[in-house]
Amino acid sequence: MGNENRLSSIKVILFDMDGTLYQEDTFLNRYIRYMLEDTDREHETEAAIGIGRAILSDSHPFRFGHFYHAQDDNVLVGQEDGFVHGLTWEGESVAGLNPGAPSPDLIHIGDPWCIAAVLARKYKLPEEKLRLAFERVRKEMIAEPYRFAYRSDLFQAIEALDAVDRKIVMTNTYLESGIEFLEYMGISHIFDGVFCGAEKPLGIERLFKALLQEGYRSHEILSIGDNPWNDLHPVKRLGGMTCFISPYESADPEPWNWRLTTLDELKKLLQDIQTNKTRREFSDGEDRAQAY
């Protein structure tokens, strides 16, 4: 299917929120600091922040697209439906690995939020400590002096995209924070559906199957996100269209329909969908009129 045909076939768009509708990673330093605060590992805070920034900049053996195995404290490098080898924190290969499919016990390093989750497991921090640090950072991100910047022109492009049937936003963030972020950006009204605490990847798979039950075809559904494991792999397995947007390098070998790095590119893609679908509908109308 050519690019124009792919664009004009899209009827439903599933948007991730964090890292997709805005791009921001300065929170990570504070998130790590708050996790380690008042623990017996607090003296390792600067080292932990350094690891986090190294993963972001793709200068660490652990990369986006890898899976962290907390029990063995190493990462597994994936290929297709299994793993090909493991790595230590120093980048040494792990011997005796039995490749297998990803399990719920593994943490996929899919976005900056996942880096904090990996470090929390590495330092054996209580889940409550991680939760409180997460909630604190989320509150800070929409208040001075840490409020994040967003792009109103991107949101205008989403709102103007009326040639598709549905625009749905899905976030794994709990309801209160998800709604606060949408209200902070002023975009709750531009979506036909909002799912907070979406439990992706399983949640997006359930929604995709529900859309198929409604009569949509797989290639008419596009998922856009920055975390391939949560946002894209389930959709691609079911035959849907995928758009990976992230400013970071990724070790995930999976090819996507679109690979974007900036919000400008995302805005253009949405505008192209609107243009191609409008042109297609207009052309179809002309053809019918001429035939009649």
C-alpha positions in Angstrom: 0.0 0.0 0.0 1.5 3.4 -1.0 1.9 6.2 1.4 -1.1 8.2 0.1 -3.3 5.2 0.2 -2.2 4.4 3.7 -3.0 7.9 4.8 -6.4 8.0 3.2 -7.4 4.7 4.7 -7.0 5.8 8.3 -10.3 6.2 10.2 -9.3 5.9 13.8 -6.2 7.3 15.5 -5.0 6.1 18.9 -2.7 8.7 20.6 -0.4 8.0 23.5 0.0 11.1 25.8 3.3 11.4 27.6 6.2 11.6 25.2 3.8 11.8 22.2 1.7 14.9 22.6 4.6 16.6 24.3 8.3 15.8 24.6 10.0 16.4 28.0 12.7 14.5 29.9 14.1 17.0 32.5 11.8 15.5 35.1 13.9 12.3 35.1 16.7 13.8 37.4 14.2 14.9 40.0 12.2 11.6 39.7 15.4 9.6 40.5 16.4 12.0 43.3 13.0 11.7 45.0 13.1 7.9 44.7 16.4 7.6 46.5 15.7 10.4 49.0 15.8 9.2 52.6 16.8 5.7 51.7 20.0 3.7 52.4 20.9 4.2 48.7 20.6 8.0 48.8 24.4 8.4 48.5 24.2 6.9 45.1 21.8 9.5 43.7 24.3 11.3 41.4 25.5 8.0 40.0 22.0 6.9 39.4 21.1 10.2 37.7 24.2 9.8 35.5 23.0 6.3 34.5 19.6 7.7 33.6 21.1 10.5 31.4 23.5 8.0 29.8 20.6 5.8 28.7 18.7 8.8 27.4 21.7 9.8 25.3 22.3 6.2 24.1 25.8 6.1 25.7 25.0 3.2 28.1 24.9 -0.5 27.4 21.2 -0.5 28.5 19.2 1.1 25.6 15.7 2.0 24.8 14.1 -1.2 23.3 15.9 -3.5 25.8 14.1 -5.4 28.6 15.4 -5.2 32.2 15.4 -8.5 34.1 15.3 -7.5 37.8 16.0 -10.9 39.2 19.4 -11.2 37.4 20.0 -7.4 37.2 20.8 -7.4 33.5 19.1 -6.5 30.3 17.8 -8.8 27.5 18.2 -7.8 23.9 15.1 -8.7 21.9 14.7 -9.9 18.3 11.4 -10.8 16.8 9.5 -12.8 19.5 12.4 -13.7 21.8 15.8 -12.6 23.1 19.2 -13.1 21.5 21.4 -12.3 24.4 21.8 -10.4 27.7 24.0 -7.6 28.9 25.4 -6.6 32.3 25.4 -2.9 33.5 29.0 -2.8 32.2 28.0 -4.1 28.8 29.4 -7.6 29.1 27.5 -10.4 27.4 25.6 -12.7 29.7 26.4 -16.4 29.1 23.8 -19.2 29.3 20.8 -17.1 28.4 17.8 -19.1 27.3 16.0 -17.0 24.8 12.2 -16.8 25.2 9.3 -14.5 24.8 8.9 -11.4 27.0 7.2 -12.0 30.3 5.2 -9.7 32.6 8.1 -9.8 35.1 10.4 -7.9 32.7 10.5 -4.1 32.5 10.6 -2.8 28.9 12.8 0.3 28.6 10.5 2.1 26.3 10.6 5.8 27.4 12.2 8.0 30.1 9.6 6.9 32.7 10.7 3.3 32.3 14.3 4.3 33.2 13.2 5.4 36.7 11.3 2.1 37.1 14.4 0.1 36.2 16.6 2.0 38.6 13.9 1.6 41.4 14.2 -2.2 40.9 18.0 -2.1 40.6 18.2 -0.3 44.0 15.5 -2.5 45.5 13.3 0.4 46.4 9.8 -0.2 47.9 6.9 0.2 45.4 5.5 2.9 47.6 8.7 5.0 47.2 8.4 4.8 43.5 4.7 5.7 43.5 5.2 8.7 45.8 8.1 10.0 43.6 6.0 9.5 40.5 3.1 11.5 41.9 5.3 14.3 43.2 7.0 14.7 39.8 3.6 14.6 37.9 2.3 17.4 40.2 5.5 19.5 39.6 5.3 19.1 35.8 2.2 21.3 35.6 3.3 23.9 38.1 6.0 26.5 38.3 9.0 26.3 38.1 8.9 22.9 36.4 5.9 23.1 34.1 6.6 21.6 30.8 6.2 23.3 27.4 3.7 22.1 24.8 2.9 22.9 21.2 -0.5 24.5 20.6 0.0 24.3 16.9 0.2 20.5 17.2 -3.1 20.5 19.2 -4.6 22.7 16.5 -3.6 20.1 13.9 -5.3 17.3 15.9 -8.4 19.4 16.4 -8.6 20.2 12.7 -8.3 16.6 11.8 -12.0 16.0 11.2 -11.6 13.6 8.2 -11.2 10.6 10.6 -14.0 9.0 12.5 -12.3 9.0 15.9 -9.3 10.4 17.8 -8.6 8.6 21.1 -6.0 9.3 23.7 -4.7 6.5 25.9 -2.3 6.9 28.9 -1.2 4.4 31.5 -1.1 7.3 34.0 -3.7 7.1 36.8 -6.9 9.0 36.2 -6.3 12.1 38.3 -2.9 12.9 36.8 -4.0 12.0 33.3 -6.9 14.4 33.4 -4.8 17.1 35.0 -2.3 16.9 32.2 -5.0 17.0 29.5 -6.6 20.1 31.2 -3.2 21.7 31.6 -2.6 21.4 27.9 -6.2 22.4 27.2 -6.9 19.4 24.9 -9.5 17.2 26.6 -12.2 18.4 24.2 -10.3 17.6 21.0 -10.5 13.8 21.5 -13.5 11.5 21.0 -12.3 9.2 23.8 -10.0 9.5 26.8 -8.6 6.4 28.6 -6.5 7.0 31.7 -5.0 4.0 33.6 -5.3 2.3 30.2 -3.1 -0.7 31.2 -1.2 -0.8 27.9 -0.1 -3.0 26.2 -3.1 -5.2 27.1 -5.4 -2.2 27.2 -4.6 -1.1 23.7 -5.0 -4.6 22.4 -8.5 -4.8 24.0 -9.5 -1.5 22.4 -8.2 -2.5 19.0 -10.2 -5.7 19.1 -13.3 -3.8 20.2 -12.9 -1.4 17.2 -12.6 -4.5 14.9 -15.9 -5.8 16.4 -17.5 -2.4 15.5 -16.6 -3.0 11.9 -13.3 -1.2 11.4 -10.6 -3.0 9.5 -7.1 -3.3 10.9 -5.4 -1.0 8.4 -7.9 1.7 9.2 -6.6 2.1 12.7 -3.3 4.0 13.4 -1.5 4.0 16.8 0.9 6.8 17.5 3.3 6.5 20.5 6.8 6.8 21.9 6.8 3.4 23.7 6.8 0.6 21.2 6.0 -2.1 23.6 3.0 -0.4 25.0 1.7 1.6 22.0 2.8 -0.2 18.8 3.7 -3.9 19.1 0.1 -5.0 20.0 -1.4 -2.9 17.2 1.1 -4.2 14.6 0.5 -7.8 15.6 -3.2 -7.3 14.9 -2.5 -5.7 11.5 -2.9 -2.1 12.4 -0.8 1.0 11.3 1.9 2.3 13.6 3.8 5.5 14.1 6.8 5.6 16.4 7.7 9.1 17.6 10.7 9.5 19.9 13.8 11.8 19.9 15.9 8.9 21.3 17.7 6.1 19.5 16.1 2.7 20.0 17.4 -0.8 19.9 14.0 -2.2 19.0 14.5 -3.7 15.5 10.8 -3.6 14.5 10.0 -1.5 11.4 7.0 0.8 11.7 4.9 2.5 9.1 6.2 5.9 10.2 9.3 6.7 12.3 9.3 10.3 13.6 11.5 12.2 16.0 9.9 15.6 16.5 6.5 17.2 17.2 6.8 19.1 13.9 7.0 15.8 12.0 3.9 14.6 13.9 2.0 17.7 13.1 2.9 17.3 9.4 1.8 13.7 9.4 -1.6 14.6 10.8 -2.0 17.4 8.3 -1.1 15.0 5.5 -3.8 12.5 6.8 -6.3 15.3 6.7 -5.2 16.5 3.2 -5.1 13.0 1.7 -8.4 11.9 3.1 -10.2 15.1 2.1 -8.7 14.9 -1.4 -9.7 11.2 -1.7 -13.3 12.0 -0.6 -13.5 14.9 -3.0 -12.1 12.8 -5.9 -14.6 10.0 -5.1 -17.4 12.5 -5.1 -16.3 13.8 -8.5 -16.0 10.3 -9.9 -19.5 9.5 -8.8 -20.9 12.7 -10.2 -19.2 12.1 -13.6 -20.4 8.5 -13.7 -23.9 9.6 -12.9 
